[in-house]
């Protein structure tokens, strides 16, 4: 009887292992498909190389105190032919974050759907549906998944280290109004129901200044950047994958052009 029990237990363990391996294989296959889709999109929207052969990322790296601001990151008109919900592009130089930004009527549509409409765990980088005037209002919140393969918004978690922040202090976002550069002022862990996700804030108000003060104080380290209520900011948010409610956020202040 004992031997039979051991045999059944072994079969059960093998079955669990095989099932888990099959699930993991399916996840990585889906990630691979997502990578191919976004690589294809990026290829279609990439602008011709400049005459000097120097990218905006290279120029940024040369002078972090005064980042180079290109006229465009990508061809936005081509991007919109791929999906009319596309409102822009986000890039953090020398990271994996280099993706289209979408916005839908709800926050569910692009959680598990790529820019081309396929069902996929990678989802999209997207602006919260409650933003009425994305990147023009006081605070625009942008979401993206923290994937196991290091893509989408996974690199945000690296901002837990101050050295990573110092090497990657700027966020580039292109919309129909041109390219914006944000300087990162705060990075920290929070939960999905925290005041970080406050909407309806307006520039020039005490409420917005209080929000800026609170988010600056929560930073894991001092960046030396102190935004005030006349500024506009962007908030990048991703899951930590350590609990369903925990999030990691990176705040950036718009640099006036």
C-alpha positions as CSV (number, residue, x, y, z in Angstrom):
1,X,0.0,0.0,0.0
2,X,2.8,2.4,0.9
3,X,4.5,1.7,-2.4
4,X,1.3,2.3,-4.3
5,X,0.8,5.6,-2.4
6,X,4.4,6.7,-3.3
7,X,3.8,5.8,-6.9
8,X,0.6,7.8,-7.1
9,X,2.3,10.7,-5.4
10,X,5.1,10.6,-7.9
11,X,2.6,10.5,-10.8
12,X,0.8,13.5,-9.3
13,X,4.0,15.5,-8.9
14,X,5.0,14.7,-12.5
15,X,1.5,15.8,-13.6
16,X,1.7,19.1,-11.7
17,X,5.2,19.8,-13.1
18,X,4.1,19.1,-16.6
19,X,1.0,21.3,-16.3
20,X,3.1,24.1,-14.8
21,X,5.7,23.8,-17.5
22,X,3.0,23.8,-20.2
23,X,1.5,27.0,-18.7
24,X,4.9,28.7,-18.5
25,X,5.5,27.7,-22.1
26,X,2.2,29.3,-23.1
27,X,3.1,32.5,-21.3
28,X,6.4,32.8,-22.9
29,X,5.0,32.0,-26.3
30,X,2.4,34.8,-25.8
31,X,5.2,37.2,-24.7
32,X,7.1,36.3,-27.9
33,X,4.1,37.0,-30.0
34,X,3.6,40.3,-28.3
35,X,7.3,41.2,-28.9
36,X,6.9,40.4,-32.6
37,X,3.8,42.7,-32.8
38,X,5.5,45.6,-31.2
39,X,8.7,45.1,-33.1
40,X,6.7,45.2,-36.3
41,X,4.9,48.4,-35.2
42,X,8.1,50.1,-34.3
43,X,9.6,49.2,-37.7
44,X,6.6,50.8,-39.4
45,X,6.7,54.0,-37.5
46,X,10.5,54.5,-37.3
47,X,11.7,57.8,-38.8
48,X,14.6,57.9,-41.3
49,X,18.0,58.2,-39.6
50,X,19.4,61.7,-39.2
51,X,22.2,62.8,-41.5
52,X,24.7,62.7,-38.7
53,X,23.7,59.2,-37.6
54,X,23.3,60.3,-34.0
55,X,20.1,59.3,-32.2
56,X,18.3,61.4,-29.6
57,X,19.2,58.8,-27.0
58,X,22.9,59.3,-27.8
59,X,22.6,63.1,-27.5
60,X,20.7,62.8,-24.3
61,X,23.4,60.6,-22.8
62,X,26.1,63.2,-23.7
63,X,24.4,65.9,-21.7
64,X,22.0,64.8,-19.0
65,X,21.6,68.3,-17.6
66,X,20.2,69.6,-20.8
67,X,18.5,66.8,-22.7
68,X,18.3,66.9,-26.5
69,X,14.7,67.2,-27.6
70,X,14.0,65.9,-31.1
71,X,11.1,67.1,-33.2
72,X,9.7,63.6,-33.4
73,X,10.3,60.1,-31.9
74,X,8.2,58.2,-34.5
75,X,5.8,58.8,-37.4
76,X,2.6,59.5,-35.5
77,X,0.4,59.5,-38.6
78,X,1.5,56.0,-39.5
79,X,0.9,54.9,-35.9
80,X,-2.7,56.1,-36.0
81,X,-3.3,54.1,-39.2
82,X,-2.5,51.0,-37.1
83,X,-4.9,51.9,-34.3
84,X,-6.9,55.1,-34.0
85,X,-6.8,54.8,-30.2
86,X,-3.0,55.6,-30.4
87,X,-2.4,59.0,-28.9
88,X,1.4,59.0,-28.7
89,X,4.6,57.3,-28.0
90,X,6.7,56.9,-24.8
91,X,10.5,56.3,-24.7
92,X,13.0,56.2,-21.9
93,X,16.4,56.3,-23.5
94,X,18.6,53.2,-23.0
95,X,15.8,51.1,-21.5
96,X,13.2,48.7,-22.9
97,X,10.5,51.3,-22.6
98,X,9.8,52.4,-26.2
99,X,6.1,51.9,-27.0
100,X,3.0,53.4,-28.4
101,X,0.5,54.9,-25.9
102,X,-3.2,54.3,-26.3
103,X,-6.3,55.5,-24.6
104,X,-9.8,53.8,-24.7
105,X,-13.2,54.5,-23.2
106,X,-12.4,52.1,-20.4
107,X,-9.2,50.8,-18.7
108,X,-10.0,47.1,-19.5
109,X,-9.7,47.1,-23.3
110,X,-5.9,47.2,-23.5
111,X,-5.0,45.3,-20.4
112,X,-4.9,42.0,-22.4
113,X,-5.0,43.3,-26.0
114,X,-2.2,44.5,-28.2
115,X,-2.2,47.6,-30.4
116,X,-3.3,45.5,-33.3
117,X,-6.2,44.0,-31.4
118,X,-4.9,40.5,-30.6
119,X,-5.6,39.0,-27.2
120,X,-2.2,38.9,-25.4
121,X,-1.0,39.2,-21.9
122,X,1.4,41.9,-22.9
123,X,-1.4,44.3,-23.4
124,X,-0.6,48.0,-24.2
125,X,0.8,51.0,-22.6
126,X,-2.3,53.2,-22.0
127,X,-3.5,56.4,-20.4
128,X,-6.2,56.2,-17.8
129,X,-9.6,56.6,-19.5
130,X,-10.5,59.3,-16.9
131,X,-8.0,61.7,-18.4
132,X,-10.0,64.1,-20.5
133,X,-7.0,65.9,-22.0
134,X,-4.0,63.6,-21.8
135,X,-0.6,65.3,-21.2
136,X,-2.2,68.8,-21.1
137,X,-3.7,68.4,-17.6
138,X,-2.0,68.6,-14.3
139,X,-1.3,64.9,-14.0
140,X,-1.6,62.2,-16.6
141,X,-1.4,58.6,-15.4
142,X,0.0,56.0,-17.8
143,X,-0.2,52.2,-17.1
144,X,1.8,49.2,-18.4
145,X,2.4,45.6,-17.3
146,X,5.5,44.4,-15.5
147,X,6.2,41.3,-17.6
148,X,8.4,38.4,-16.7
149,X,10.5,38.9,-19.9
150,X,11.4,42.5,-18.9
151,X,9.3,44.2,-21.5
152,X,6.5,46.9,-21.4
153,X,6.9,48.8,-18.1
154,X,9.1,46.2,-16.4
155,X,12.1,48.5,-16.4
156,X,10.2,50.9,-14.1
157,X,11.1,48.6,-11.2
158,X,14.8,49.3,-11.8
159,X,14.1,52.8,-10.5
160,X,14.2,51.4,-7.0
161,X,17.9,51.9,-7.4
162,X,19.1,55.5,-7.3
163,X,22.0,54.7,-9.7
164,X,19.5,53.5,-12.3
165,X,17.6,56.8,-11.9
166,X,20.8,58.8,-12.3
167,X,21.6,57.0,-15.6
168,X,18.0,57.3,-16.9
169,X,16.5,60.5,-15.5
170,X,14.3,61.5,-18.5
171,X,11.0,60.4,-20.0
172,X,10.2,61.3,-23.6
173,X,6.6,61.4,-24.8
174,X,5.4,62.3,-28.2
175,X,1.8,63.4,-29.0
176,X,0.2,65.4,-31.7
177,X,1.6,68.5,-30.0
178,X,5.2,67.4,-30.3
179,X,7.8,65.8,-28.0
180,X,7.7,66.4,-24.3
181,X,10.5,65.6,-21.9
182,X,9.8,64.9,-18.3
183,X,12.5,64.9,-15.6
184,X,11.8,62.2,-13.0
185,X,11.3,63.6,-9.5
186,X,10.0,60.6,-7.5
187,X,9.9,56.8,-7.5
188,X,8.2,54.6,-4.9
189,X,5.9,51.6,-4.1
190,X,2.3,52.2,-3.3
191,X,-1.1,50.5,-3.5
192,X,-3.7,50.7,-6.2
193,X,-6.2,52.7,-4.0
194,X,-3.7,55.2,-2.7
195,X,-3.9,59.0,-3.3
196,X,-1.3,58.6,-6.0
197,X,-4.2,57.8,-8.3
198,X,-6.1,61.0,-7.6
199,X,-8.0,62.6,-10.5
200,X,-9.4,66.0,-11.2
201,X,-6.3,67.9,-10.0
202,X,-5.7,71.3,-11.6
203,X,-2.5,73.3,-12.0
204,X,-2.1,76.3,-9.7
205,X,-4.2,74.9,-6.9
206,X,-3.4,74.0,-3.3
207,X,-4.7,70.5,-3.8
208,X,-2.2,69.9,-6.6
209,X,0.7,71.4,-4.6
210,X,-0.3,69.1,-1.7
211,X,-0.3,66.1,-4.2
212,X,3.2,67.1,-5.5
213,X,4.6,67.5,-1.9
214,X,3.2,64.1,-0.9
215,X,4.5,62.3,-3.9
216,X,7.9,63.9,-3.6
217,X,8.1,62.9,0.1
218,X,7.3,59.3,-0.7
219,X,10.3,59.0,-3.1
220,X,12.8,56.2,-2.3
221,X,15.6,58.8,-2.6
222,X,16.1,62.5,-3.1
223,X,16.3,63.5,-6.8
224,X,16.7,67.2,-6.1
225,X,13.7,68.1,-8.3
226,X,10.8,69.9,-6.5
227,X,7.8,70.4,-8.7
228,X,5.3,73.2,-7.9
229,X,1.6,73.6,-8.8
230,X,2.4,75.5,-12.0
231,X,4.0,72.3,-13.4
232,X,2.5,69.5,-15.3
233,X,3.5,65.9,-14.5
234,X,3.2,62.4,-15.7
235,X,2.8,59.3,-13.5
236,X,3.9,55.9,-14.9
237,X,2.4,53.0,-13.0
238,X,3.1,49.2,-13.1
239,X,2.5,46.2,-10.8
240,X,5.3,44.9,-8.6
241,X,4.1,41.3,-9.1
242,X,4.5,40.8,-5.4
243,X,0.9,41.4,-4.5
244,X,-2.3,42.1,-6.5
245,X,-2.7,45.6,-4.9
246,X,0.9,46.8,-4.9
247,X,2.2,49.2,-7.5
248,X,5.4,50.9,-8.5
249,X,5.2,54.5,-9.8
250,X,7.6,56.9,-11.4
251,X,6.6,60.6,-11.5
252,X,8.1,63.1,-14.0
253,X,7.9,66.8,-14.2
254,X,7.5,68.4,-17.7
255,X,10.5,70.4,-18.7
256,X,9.4,73.7,-20.4
257,X,10.6,74.0,-24.0
